[in-house]
Amino acid sequence: MTAFIAKLVTKPEKSKKFEELQMELRELTHEKEPDAYIYELFQSQDDSNTYFCIASFKDKQAFDHHMSIDFHDRIVPPLLDCLAQDMELTMCSAIGPEKSKIKNN
């Protein structure tokens, strides 16, 4: 399993648009990518303009598919325009066998 954690800081006036785009991306990811196990957005409790996107995939191939799927290419450019600074992206690998209780619906 492979995953990423992205720290995203928005321009204050663009936070609502950012959330709308992220929710669309989340819904499409869950709907159209069976090998995307988790795709969720969290808002910092300390700074309302700071978000963390956490996603996990069956393997690197599933992540690569996510990065190249048509709706990703459509949604991400305007999403990045909402940011006040460059996204911080950390790629991660699972340790041990998968034990997640989260199931795609």
C-alpha positions in Angstrom: 0.0 0.0 0.0 1.2 3.5 -0.8 -0.2 6.8 0.6 0.4 10.5 0.7 -0.2 13.3 3.2 -0.5 16.7 1.6 -0.4 19.9 3.6 -2.3 22.6 1.7 -2.5 26.3 2.9 -5.2 28.3 1.1 -5.6 32.0 0.4 -8.4 33.0 2.9 -10.6 34.3 0.1 -10.3 31.0 -1.7 -10.9 28.5 1.1 -14.6 27.9 0.2 -13.7 27.2 -3.5 -10.9 25.0 -2.4 -13.2 22.9 -0.2 -15.7 22.6 -3.0 -13.1 21.3 -5.5 -11.6 18.9 -2.9 -15.0 17.5 -2.1 -15.6 16.9 -5.8 -12.2 15.2 -6.2 -12.9 13.1 -3.1 -16.3 11.9 -4.4 -15.0 11.1 -7.8 -12.0 9.3 -6.4 -14.2 7.1 -4.1 -16.7 6.5 -7.0 -14.3 5.7 -9.8 -11.1 4.4 -8.2 -11.7 1.1 -6.4 -8.0 0.8 -5.5 -8.1 4.2 -3.7 -8.8 3.1 -0.1 -8.8 6.5 1.6 -9.2 10.0 0.2 -10.1 12.5 2.9 -9.6 16.2 3.6 -9.0 17.5 7.1 -9.0 21.1 8.3 -6.5 22.2 10.9 -8.0 23.1 14.3 -5.3 25.8 14.7 -5.5 27.5 11.3 -8.7 27.4 9.2 -6.7 28.0 6.0 -4.6 24.9 6.5 -5.8 21.6 5.3 -4.4 18.1 5.2 -5.3 15.6 2.4 -4.7 12.0 3.3 -5.0 9.3 0.7 -4.0 5.7 0.4 -3.9 3.3 -2.5 -3.6 -0.4 -3.1 -0.1 0.1 -4.7 2.0 2.6 -6.6 0.2 1.7 -9.8 -3.2 2.7 -8.3 -1.6 6.0 -7.1 -0.2 6.6 -10.7 -3.7 5.9 -12.1 -5.1 8.5 -9.6 -2.6 11.1 -10.8 -3.5 10.5 -14.5 -7.3 10.1 -14.4 -9.3 12.6 -16.4 -11.1 14.3 -13.5 -7.8 14.8 -11.6 -6.4 16.7 -14.5 -9.5 18.9 -14.6 -9.9 19.6 -10.9 -6.3 20.0 -9.7 -5.2 23.1 -11.6 -8.0 25.4 -10.2 -7.5 23.7 -6.8 -3.8 24.7 -6.8 -4.8 28.3 -7.8 -6.5 28.5 -4.3 -3.2 27.9 -2.5 -1.3 30.6 -0.7 2.0 28.6 -0.9 3.3 25.4 -2.5 1.7 22.2 -1.4 3.9 20.0 0.9 3.6 16.4 -0.2 4.9 13.4 1.7 4.7 10.0 0.2 4.4 7.0 2.6 4.5 3.3 2.5 2.5 1.0 4.8 4.4 -1.0 7.4 3.0 -4.5 7.7 -0.2 -5.9 6.3 -3.3 -3.7 5.8 -5.5 -3.5 8.8 -7.8 -0.6 7.9 -11.4 -0.7 9.0 -12.4 1.9 6.5 -14.3 0.5 3.5 -15.1 2.3 0.2 -18.8 2.9 -0.2 
